[in-house]
Amino acid sequence: MKKSIILLLLAISFVGCKPKQTVTNTKLDHKSEVAIKGDWTIVSVTYPGSDYIKMTSFEIADSKCFVGSTWKFISNNNKGDMALTSAKCTAFSSPITWYINKDGNFVMKITNGTKSKTVLDGYILTVANQTESSFQLIDKTNVGGQMVDVVYQFNKN
């Protein structure tokens, strides 16, 4: 009886708060990965209140700075790079590692030139509306005290 109460309390604690970004399914969705192979540009970043509330994306810069950013995805080794290119924002570029798992999660680490295995934090987003020329990455995050979907719209170059 004690074991079931302890297990129940542990389960409630995991459901009650968002974990630090863990992924349970590491089986890859190769078809989705190959579909985003190549060079892409973020054409919009939207979320409720985006005209009034500032949000920092990927702990790098204001979300508006990501509009116009360039991304390269290499599907055979799950590496790539990204660069912020907006004249209104501080320039930033970094190599990345990434993959898409069978659950439709896009898992990414921004490595800043260090080995991926030494980078402990990463980002988990959902892949949506994937076509040959566009796709979306959706991040659930806290904006203005509410959990909202932040949608990064990618178009192929």
Disulfide bonds with the S-S distance in Angstrom:
Cys65-Cys89 1.99
